[in-house]
Amino acid sequence: MPEFLQLLPPTDALAVLLNSLPVMIPPVEEVNTNQALGRVTGGAVVSPEPLPAFSRSTVDGYAVRARDIFGASETLPVYLSLAGEVPMGGVPAFSLSAGQAALIHTGGMLPEGADAVIMIEHTQVARPGAVEALRAVAPGENELRSGEAVAAGPIVLFAGTCLGPAEIGGLMALGLTRIPVVTRPRVAILSSGDEVIEPEQTPRPGQVRDINSYTLSALVEQHGGCPQRYGIIPDRREALEQVLRRALGECDVVIITAGSSASTRDLTAEVIDTLGPPGVLVHGVNVKPGKPTILAVCQDLAGGSAKPVIGLPGNPVSALVIAGLFVVPVVERLLGVNPNRPRPLVPARLSVNLPSQAGREDWIPVKLVKNAAGYTAEPIFYKSNLIFTLAQADGMLLIPPDATGLEAGAVVEVFIL
């Protein structure tokens, strides 16, 4: 049985892979903004107009000139005459003069001359056509001034921004109903193994249903890619090479599961090396689970650009954990996403001692239990082919390579799944 010649730390292995990919400008397409949730902006978005477009009230109350009610209080109210009521959705037909106020509702346009709004609960009607101000307000109080949120002209969203609900709402507020986004990279997903069958089939003794194609497809889609399943490939060199070549020509990334362990049946690395230069860059990563990982970049022999090819372990938990470490960064690189953006982490106290092997990264699934002091991380001990291990976990805990384990009570960071 061949041995792994060199086991790289995951961070170093990922750097080798990403540094070997060509620098490319991601292709861009235009989509309806209301269908762009989770998509990545294909360029900087510039505000075409100020937001808000006019100065408006943030409360129900009276538009005033702040200087007119300076010093007002409940014991010494200031009397103002009513100039009118601001129509919702329209422009006031009047302006404020000294000693005047105008009834205004939330979102209403401030009349000319007004520079603040006093909340209705801080006033009382003195007589028809007049109101008492029971407190002072500062200029700009309870008002959104024109352009206060966004001025016309500056960048409101940078290229590589993942669009969430707030971003989509902001774009709609600016009237941007179509938005350029990065075209979703096509990710080929192959499963190999004579023992693997489709999920709708009934397994015979020695057979297992395909899990990896579907977990990896969901992961790719979750992070902005477009998964393309190429089915189950038998353990034959010719069949594997044929499908790999087709996938490399049709997609931007190729993932294959199983066939990556160092055994006599391991053809994956050899076949990948036939697809085009530079070929296999890393075969073996110093991590548990997932040591027999293959990272490669292959130049499509049909004349296309160099593309990443990743060989994952066949065990479902190992495949999904390693895909999170390598496939997700590759997809995000192709989307132009900022690699340094914050990741969801939860601090927690470890419930038990966790041993580890020095020099190796260990990733442990954990369940988070809420308590008065925060969260407790309870490790889920498992065998690597049991996918419901991850289904029961809230996140993953990293034991770094320079540690021989973690003690119960240690404060750790849990990477949310």
Secondary structure, DSSP 8 states (H G I E B T S, - for coil): ----S--B-HHHHHHHHHHTS------EEEEEGGG-TT-BBSS-EE-SS-BSSS-EESSSEEEE-GGGGTT--SSS-EEEEEEEE--TTS--S-B--TTEEEEE-TT-B--BT--EEEEGGGEEEEETTEEEE-S---TTTTEE-TTSSB-SSSEEE-TT-B--HHHHHHHHHTT--EEEEE---EEEEEEE-TTEE-TTS---TT-EE--HHHHHHHHHHHTT-EEEEEEEE-S-HHHHHHHHHHHHHH-SEEEEESS-SSSTT--HHHHHHTSSSEEEEEE-BSEES--S-EEEEEE-TTS--EEEEEEE-SSHHHHHHHHHHHHHHHHHHHHT--TTS---EEEEEESS-EE--TTSEEEEEEEEEEETTEEEEEE----TT-THHHHT-SEEEEE-TT-SEE-TT-EEEEEE-
